[in-house]
Amino acid sequence: MSLIPSLLSNRSTLLDPFSSGIWGPNNNEVSSFANARVDWKETPEAHVFKADLPGLKKDEVKVEVEEGRVLQISGERRVEKEEKKEEGEKWHRVERGRGKFLRKFWLPENAKVDEVKASMENGVLTVTIPKLPEKKPEIKTIDISG
């Protein structure tokens, strides 16, 4: 019997960038919108994060790098205010998610955190973090005497 499955099932959430808890939404203010879905892919040149944020404008989303290595994506979809309701309008159903969300990702050592770029198009936030060039091992040739 292998010990690997039992070891992996008890791993810390701090090591898993997609786990809930510290890396998930802020549980004090969660809503159905709070679980913003984020994809993280690594290319040879960069780390690329894509978050589905339908209906949000770029000024309602914040992208930050805190403590030097933690990417934080946050924002809020606000509830439509009653005072904006026009004469004769009434709500029959409210199913679209709303509220605050917060996602954090611990970035690897090869991320150039001072060159983060973010863009938003059609409700999809794309955060691109270039990677440091891969260090090639230095090889020194030694002459053989004699």
N, C-alpha and C positions, 0 to 999 in steps of 0.2 A: 504494500500500500504506500502511495506517495504522500509525502508531507507537503508538497507544493500547494495543492488546493486549499489546505487549511491555513497555510501561511498567507496566501493571497487574499483569502476571505477576511482576514483580520487586519489588513493593511490600513494605515492611517489615511484619513481623508485629506490630510495635508499633501500627500504624495500624488493624489489623483486630481488633476486639474478640472475634471468634469463632474466631480462629486458635489453633492449639496453640502450644506453646513457652511463653513467659512467661505467657500468658493461660490456658493449658491446665492439666492436672493436674500435680501435683508428681511428676516422672518418677522420683524416687528411691524412691517408695513406691506406684507405680501398681498397679492391679488391674483386673479386669473391671468393678468398680463405679466406678472413678475417673473415667470419662467421664460425669459427671452432666450430663444434657442440660438446657440452660437456654434459655428463650425470653426475648427482650427486646423489649418494644413501648413505643412512645412515644405517649401520648395528649396532648390539649391541656393536661391538668393535671399529668401525672406520667410518670415512667419506671417501667415495671412489669416485673419479672423473675419468671419462674416456672421452678422447677426440680423435675423429677421425682425424688423421693427415696423410692421405695417401701420400706416396712418400717422407716424411720427414725423415731425420736421427736424432738420438738423439742429435747430436751436433748442430742441427739447431733449437732446441727447448730449452726454458728456463723456469724453474719452480722456483718461488720465493715466500717468505712470506714477505710482507712489512707492516710496521706500526703495527707489532705484530699480526694482525688478518685478513689480506687480502691476499688470495691466488691469485697469478698472473701467468698465463700461456701465454707465448708469443713465437713468432718465425717468420720465413720468408721462403717462397719458392721463390727462385730466378728465374728470366727469363733466359732461355738459351741464351748465348751470341752469337752474329752473328759471332764473330771470331772463334767459335768452329764449325761452319758449314763446313762440308767437301765438296769437289769438287762434283758438280752435285746435291747437296741437295737444296730443296726449300720447304718452309712451304706452305701447302694448307689450314690448319685450325689450330687455337690455341684456345681450349676450356677449358683446365684444368686450374683451379684456381691457382693464384700465387699472391705473395705480402706478406705483413706483417699482423699479427693478434695479438690481445691482448685481453685476457679475464680476468676479476677480479671477485672474489667471497668473500664476507664478511663471515668469518668463525664464527661459534657459539662459545660460551664460553667454551663448553666441548671439544674443539679440542686441542690436544697436539701439538702445532705448532713447538715445538723443536724436534719432532720425525717424520717429514714428509719424506715419501719415494716415489720415482718415478721410473717407469720402462717403457720401450717402446718395443712393439713387434708387428710386422706386421702392422705398421702404426697406432697403437692404444697406446696412452699415458695413463698410469694408475698412478694416484697420490693417495696415501693412507695416511690418517692422523688419527692416533689412537685417541681414545676418553679418557678423564679422567674418572676414575671410578665414578659411580653415588654415590652421597652422600646419605647415609641412615640417616634418622632423628634419632638423639640421643634420646633415651627414658630412662628416669630415673624413677625408681619405688620409690614411697614415702611410707614409713611405716605409717600406720594409728595408732595413739595412742588412748588409752582409753578404 
